[in-house]
Amino acid sequence: QVQLVESGGGLVQPGGSLRLSCAASGSIFSDTPMGWHRQAPGMEREFVATISSGGKINYADSVKDRFVLSRNNGKNTVYLQMNSLKPEDTAVYYCYGIVRGDTYWGQGTQVTVSS
């Protein structure tokens, strides 16, 4: 069984920063592919960032150079540092992990960027 729990969302002004955390339990290992998607109101869920089994990190063009994904294997936690936030970053952010071909999702954490 795999469980993912996100935290760290909230309200922030444009230009501000937030750090999201995704704490994993169950069959999550240091080489488990993990990442983040987000879903804005009325929009499809979209890719944000991912780390592969080999440690390669990829970002959506919309967040490249502003967001940083990192991983602490000792804590089984993945982070998403979000800088220079824009109103269009407002969304529910979901963490995911891929274990033996199945994708597991967290419950999501709300990020609102507004003045």
Rosetta blueprint (number, residue, H / E / L):
1 Q L
2 V E
3 Q E
4 L E
5 V E
6 E E
7 S E
8 G L
9 G L
10 G E
11 L E
12 V E
13 Q L
14 P L
15 G L
16 G L
17 S L
18 L E
19 R E
20 L E
21 S E
22 C E
23 A E
24 A E
25 S E
26 G E
27 S L
28 I L
29 F L
30 S L
31 D L
32 T L
33 P L
34 M E
35 G E
36 W E
37 H E
38 R E
39 Q E
40 A L
41 P L
42 G L
43 M L
44 E L
45 R L
46 E E
47 F E
48 V E
49 A E
50 T E
51 I E
52 S L
53 S L
54 G L
55 G L
56 K L
57 I E
58 N E
59 Y E
60 A L
61 D L
62 S L
63 V L
64 K L
65 D L
66 R L
67 F E
68 V E
69 L E
70 S E
71 R E
72 N E
73 N H
74 G H
75 K H
76 N L
77 T E
78 V E
79 Y E
80 L E
81 Q E
82 M E
83 N L
84 S L
85 L L
86 K L
87 P H
88 E H
89 D H
90 T L
91 A E
92 V E
93 Y E
94 Y E
95 C E
96 Y E
97 G E
98 I E
99 V E
100 R L
101 G L
102 D E
103 T E
104 Y E
105 W E
106 G L
107 Q L
108 G L
109 T E
110 Q E
111 V E
112 T E
113 V E
114 S L
115 S L
